[in-house]
Amino acid sequence: MELDAMPLARQIDFVFRQLESELTNASAGTVMIHIRNNAIGKFGLKNNPIEFKDGKMEKIGQGMSPSQVHAFRKLAIEALKFRRDWTHGEILYDFAVRPSTASWSASISYESNYNMANWSYRSPSKHPSSGNGKLLDMHGGEV
């Protein structure tokens, strides 16, 4: 499947469908999605399957229900409305299931990334190491 040929919302939908079985077994964690050129490069789920209280291992409650996973997927897609003007970065969806109330919560954070190595910000003829000591902006003008 060519993910980079799909809109990002459809790619997010695909990711959550791939992680559905993991989410139904996780009571808390983070879905992480790495984006490059508006295409998902990698994704995964971080969770802590083992919990200790007072030095004793506690049994972890069950994960999300199928209806909660569906709602989480819809939330993830809707949240794309808040992403603005960046094509490279990371989206983190933190979630937790509260076994006592059978409810769940989620928070979303966006991180934009920029790689200066890919930008042409120096003129080839006036490189700072050439001895003239002048720094140039991205368009070859002096800084």
N, C-alpha and C positions, 0 to 999 in steps of 0.2 A: 504494500500500500504506500503510495506517495504522499506522505504527510505534508510536505512543503507545497503541494498543489491544492491543499484544502485551506479554507479560512481557519483562523486560530480557534474559533469556537468549536468547530467540528473536530479539531485535533484534541481539544480539552475533553470533549465528549468521548472520543476514542480512548484517551488515557484512563478516564474514570471507568469505562467499561472493562478495560484490561485489568484494572486494579480491584474490581468488584469483589472477587473472592478473598483478596487480602484484607480489604476494608471490613468485610463481615467477620473477620477473625481478629481485628484490632480494636481495642477499647479506647486507644488514644494514639496519636501520632501526627506525622506531617507528610502530606503529599507534596513532593517537590517536582517542579517542572522547569527544565532549562530550555530557554528559547534563543535561537540564533536566526536572524533574518526572518522573523515572524514564523519560524517553523520549530517545532519541538524537536530538540536533539536528543534529550534523554529525560527520563522521568522515573519516579520510584516512590516508595513508601518507607519512611523511617518510623519505627515504633519500638517501644520497650515492652517485650512480652513477659518480662519477669519483674515483679515488684516485691520489695522487702519492707516490713514494718516491724520495728523493735527486734531486728535481727532474724526474723522468721519470714520465709517465703509465703506470700499471700497468693491465693488463687485470683487470677485476673478474670474479670467479668467477660461476658461475651461481647463481641464487637457490634458493629452497626447492623441493624436489620436491613433487608433488601429495600424497604421503603425509605429508610434513612439514607442509604447509599444513593438512591435515586434523587432524593431531595438535595443531598450534598453535591451531586453532579450538576443539577440545575443551578444551585447557588454558585458553583465554580464558573459556569458559563455566564451567568448574569453579572458576576463580579468583573468580567472583562470590560464592562462599560466604564470602569474607574481607571483602567490602564490608558495612559496617554502618551503618544509621541515617542515611543521607543520600540525598537525591534530586536534588541539583544538583552537578555537578562534572565531573571528567575522569578517564579511565582511559588510561594509557599502557602499551603492550606493546612493550618493546624486544626485538629479536631479532637474532641473527647466525648465519650459516651458516659452518661451518669447512670449507673445501674440501678440506683435507688429510685429514680424517677422515670427511667426508660427514655430520658431525653438526651439530646446531643447538642453540642455547640461547636462553632468553627470561627476561626479568624483567618484573614487573608493578608499577606504582605507581598508587595511587589518590589523587585530590585532591578534597576536598569544597569547594564554593564556597557562599557565602552573600552575599546582596545586601541591605544595610541599607536601601536606598531603597524596598524593597518591604515593609518592616516598619513597623507603626504603633507607634512607641515614644514618642510625645509626645502629650499631651492637647491637642486643638485650642484649648481655652480658656486653657491655661497654657503657651503656647509660650515657650521661653527668650528669644526676642527681644521678648517683650511687656514686658520691663523688670523682672519680679519676680526674675530671676536664678536661679530654681529649675530644676534638671534633673529630668526625669521618667523613670521606667523604662518598659518596654514596656506596662505595665498602668496607667499614669497616676499611679503613686505617686512620691513624691519620692525622689531618689537622695541 
